[in-house]
């Protein structure tokens, strides 16, 4: 069995756009969010007094807005993902399981993530919320994350590649397990 894990943040869900939107709204309305690339990690550029203030902003004050109301990272990703997950069941001689995970999520972000997933309409049967990266590897043989070395520009590109699974099993995709 091949167990594939897809990270939610920055692969499926664009939380960076939400960070920017709500930071601008409540912390710094002079921030020009249209000039910032929301495909990159934006948290380091947002100025908080300390880690506690940042964590309260993310995990207490705006988890629904950031995690629940986010858009997908790519347009039409929900449809592409549903088709891809269905195709997983059609692969001959291979049992492929797909899961989604939200690393470092907790508290109110988890229920907000379930809301996001309900809007996505995914048919992925397993969703989990590890607190350490080791926990991801306990559940997955392959991970797809924002900084994965996959030679794909996006999740849609990966899912559109009819040869993806044969590349995995033939070892043509290298360093896939680097985290």
C-alpha positions in Angstrom: 0.0 0.0 0.0 1.2 3.5 -0.9 0.1 6.2 1.6 0.1 9.8 0.2 -0.3 12.7 2.5 -1.1 16.2 1.2 -0.5 19.2 3.4 -3.4 21.5 3.6 -1.7 24.8 4.2 0.0 26.3 1.1 -0.8 23.2 -1.0 -4.5 23.1 -0.9 -5.5 26.1 1.1 -4.2 29.7 0.7 -3.8 30.7 4.4 -1.2 33.3 3.5 -3.8 35.4 1.7 -6.0 35.2 4.8 -3.1 36.1 7.1 -2.5 39.3 5.0 -6.2 40.2 4.8 -6.9 40.0 8.5 -3.6 41.5 9.6 -4.3 44.5 7.4 -7.8 44.7 8.7 -6.9 44.7 12.4 -3.2 45.4 12.8 -2.0 47.6 10.0 -4.4 49.0 7.5 -1.6 50.7 5.6 -0.2 47.4 4.5 -0.6 47.0 0.7 -1.4 43.4 0.5 -1.8 43.5 -3.3 2.0 44.0 -3.5 2.8 40.9 -1.5 3.1 37.4 -3.1 0.7 35.3 -1.1 2.2 32.1 -2.5 5.2 32.6 -0.2 5.2 32.4 3.6 4.1 35.8 4.7 4.1 35.4 8.5 7.8 36.6 8.9 6.9 39.9 7.3 3.9 40.5 9.6 5.0 42.5 12.7 3.7 41.2 16.0 4.9 42.4 19.4 5.7 38.9 20.4 4.9 35.2 19.7 2.0 35.3 22.1 0.3 38.1 20.1 0.9 36.3 16.8 -0.5 33.0 18.2 -3.6 34.8 19.6 -4.1 36.4 16.2 -3.9 33.1 14.4 -5.3 30.5 16.9 -7.7 32.5 19.1 -8.9 35.7 17.4 -9.1 34.7 13.7 -8.9 30.9 13.2 -12.3 30.7 11.4 -11.4 33.6 9.1 -7.9 32.3 8.4 -8.4 28.5 8.2 -12.1 28.1 7.5 -12.7 30.9 5.0 -9.6 30.6 3.0 -9.7 29.9 -0.7 -8.0 27.0 -2.4 -4.5 27.8 -3.5 -5.5 27.2 -7.1 -8.7 27.9 -9.0 -10.7 24.7 -9.6 -8.5 22.6 -7.3 -11.5 21.1 -5.6 -12.7 19.5 -8.8 -9.3 18.4 -9.8 -8.7 16.8 -6.4 -12.1 15.0 -6.5 -11.2 13.4 -9.9 -7.7 12.5 -8.8 -8.8 10.9 -5.6 -11.3 8.8 -7.6 -8.6 7.8 -10.0 -6.6 6.5 -7.0 -9.0 3.7 -6.7 -8.6 2.7 -10.3 -4.8 2.0 -10.2 -4.3 -1.6 -10.9 -2.0 -3.7 -8.7 -1.6 -0.8 -6.2 -3.6 0.2 -3.1 -3.1 3.9 -2.8 -4.6 5.8 0.1 -4.6 9.6 0.3 -4.9 11.7 3.4 -4.8 15.4 4.2 -3.0 16.9 7.1 -2.7 20.2 8.9 0.6 20.4 10.7 0.7 22.3 13.9 -3.0 23.1 14.0 -4.9 23.0 17.2 -7.8 24.3 19.1 -10.2 26.4 17.0 -8.2 25.9 13.8 -9.2 22.2 13.6 -12.9 22.9 13.5 -12.3 25.7 11.1 -10.3 23.3 8.9 -13.2 20.9 8.9 -15.4 23.8 7.7 -12.9 24.5 4.9 -12.9 20.9 3.9 -16.7 20.7 3.8 -16.7 23.6 1.3 -14.0 21.8 -0.7 -16.1 18.7 -1.1 -13.1 16.4 -1.0 -13.5 12.7 -0.9 -10.3 12.1 1.0 -11.2 9.7 3.7 -8.5 10.6 6.3 -7.7 14.0 7.7 -5.3 14.4 10.6 -3.6 17.1 12.6 0.0 16.1 13.7 1.9 18.2 16.1 5.3 17.0 15.0 6.6 16.1 11.5 7.5 12.6 12.7 3.8 12.0 13.1 3.3 12.7 9.4 5.8 10.1 8.4 4.1 7.6 10.7 1.0 7.9 8.6 2.4 8.6 5.1 5.0 7.1 2.8 5.0 10.1 0.5 4.1 13.7 1.4 3.2 16.5 -0.9 3.9 19.9 0.7 4.7 23.4 -0.3 8.5 22.9 -0.3 8.5 19.3 -1.6 11.0 18.5 -4.3 8.6 17.2 -6.9 9.4 19.0 -10.1 5.7 20.2 -10.3 4.6 23.8 -10.3 1.4 23.1 -8.5 -0.8 20.4 -7.0 -3.0 20.6 -10.1 0.1 19.9 -12.3 1.0 16.8 -10.2 -2.6 15.6 -10.3 -2.8 16.1 -14.0 0.4 14.0 -14.6 -0.9 10.5 -15.6 2.6 9.2 -15.0 2.9 10.4 -11.4 2.3 7.0 -9.8 4.5 5.1 -12.1 7.2 7.7 -11.5 6.8 7.1 -7.8 7.0 3.4 -8.0 9.8 3.4 -10.5 11.9 5.8 -8.4 12.0 8.5 -11.0 10.9 11.1 -8.5 13.8 11.6 -6.1 13.9 13.3 -2.7 10.2 13.0 -2.3 10.6 12.2 1.4 12.7 15.3 2.2 10.9 17.5 4.7 
